């Protein structure tokens, strides 16, 4: 059974609304960010930081607009967290590549994302919806601050940028582990 023209148009409008396009732009910003970081010049780090900042800002903006305009869609519910994970995981890997952070730090963040995503998928297959935790949202903010401060510090070394970047990174690591624990506890409560 095929879709008629109005249904196709309605589906396209749902997929290609502004909030979803913002999420897609976050994914498309990743290769630009990576290429700039691999340039390994201070100016590249500055521009990469700006690209990362703009991409991170779309994370807040897409959700706000989707709720405000009544454009929350299933594709948006999928795209938003996927875009966040791609952006943050790419940033962590690149920060390791350019020798700003150690590999084990990136492994903590990436491992947490896989564990929580896997848990939420298992829960979903059992009919359990585990909503995003508030601490997880704070974690994303701390990660963004850390990445931007560390990139700016790479562009122009400054003790305050260094402290801000590393401080935010440690806060993000704590929140990553803590929020992962919250997800697992929520799942355990549903199972009990």
Secondary structure, 3 states (H helix, E strand, C coil): CCCCHHHHHHHHHHHCCHHHHHHHHHHHHHHHHHHHHHCCCHHHHHHHHHHHHHHHHHHHHHHHHHHHCCCCCHHHHHHHHHHHHHHHHHHHHHHHHCCCCCHHHHHHHHHHHHHHHHHHHHHHHCCCCCCCCHHHHHHHHHHHHHHHHHHHHHHCCCHHHHHHHHHHHHHHHHHHHHHHHHHHHHHHHHHC
